[in-house]
Amino acid sequence: MTFWTIWWVWLSAALVLAILEVLVPGFVFLGFAIGAAIMAALIWGNVLIAALSLPVLLLFFAALSLLAWLILRRAFALPKGQVKYFEDDINDN
């Protein structure tokens, strides 16, 4: 058994990515963290066969991360036709 087929390795990666999301601004790592957490759940629940090769598992991870990122983008997007408008500059005192 290799380490990428163990569910808690994926959960640990999800935790590290979630912490990195808090430290680095920009809404970048949250989709990857959710993808890794879903991979951990799929491997733990024996839905995803742990005997798959690393490239196949990484393909599943990439697809799940992209799907999570698209759902998050849709959930937190501005309503249609609405534009962000800033009246004050942060540097103006």
C-alpha positions in Angstrom: 0.0 0.0 0.0 1.4 3.4 -1.0 0.9 6.5 0.9 -1.3 8.3 -1.6 -3.9 5.5 -1.2 -4.4 6.2 2.6 -7.4 8.3 3.4 -5.7 10.3 6.2 -2.9 11.4 3.9 -5.5 13.1 1.7 -7.2 14.6 4.8 -3.9 15.9 6.1 -3.3 17.5 2.7 -6.7 19.1 2.9 -5.9 20.5 6.3 -2.6 21.9 5.1 -4.3 23.5 2.0 -7.0 25.0 4.2 -4.5 26.6 6.5 -2.6 27.9 3.5 -5.8 29.4 2.2 -6.1 31.4 5.5 -2.5 32.6 5.3 -2.4 33.4 1.6 -5.1 35.9 0.3 -6.8 35.4 -3.0 -9.2 32.5 -2.8 -6.8 30.1 -4.4 -6.3 27.0 -2.2 -9.9 26.4 -1.0 -10.9 24.4 -4.0 -7.9 22.2 -3.7 -8.6 21.7 0.0 -12.2 20.7 -0.7 -11.0 18.4 -3.5 -8.5 16.7 -1.1 -11.2 16.3 1.6 -13.6 14.7 -0.9 -10.8 12.4 -2.0 -10.2 11.4 1.6 -13.9 10.6 2.1 -14.1 8.6 -1.1 -11.0 6.5 -0.2 -12.2 6.1 3.4 -15.6 5.0 2.3 -14.2 2.5 -0.3 -16.1 4.4 -3.0 -12.8 5.1 -4.8 -10.7 2.0 -5.1 -7.4 2.7 -3.2 -5.5 0.3 -5.6 -5.7 2.9 -8.4 -2.4 4.3 -9.7 -1.2 7.8 -8.7 -2.0 9.4 -12.1 -5.6 8.2 -11.9 -6.0 9.4 -8.3 -4.5 12.8 -9.2 -6.9 13.1 -12.1 -9.8 12.5 -9.7 -8.3 15.1 -7.4 -8.0 17.6 -10.1 -11.5 17.1 -11.4 -13.0 17.3 -7.8 -10.9 20.5 -7.1 -12.1 22.1 -10.3 -15.7 21.3 -9.6 -15.4 22.6 -6.0 -13.7 25.8 -7.3 -16.5 26.4 -9.9 -19.2 25.8 -7.2 -17.5 28.2 -4.8 -17.1 30.8 -7.6 -20.8 30.6 -8.4 -21.9 30.7 -4.8 -19.8 33.7 -3.9 -20.0 35.7 -7.1 -21.7 39.1 -7.4 -25.3 39.1 -8.7 -25.7 39.5 -12.4 -25.3 43.1 -13.6 -23.8 44.2 -10.3 -20.4 45.8 -10.4 -18.0 46.5 -7.5 -17.6 50.3 -7.1 -15.2 51.8 -4.6 -15.7 55.5 -3.6 -12.8 55.8 -1.2 -9.2 54.8 -1.6 -7.6 53.0 1.2 -4.6 55.5 1.0 -6.8 58.6 1.5 -6.9 59.9 5.0 
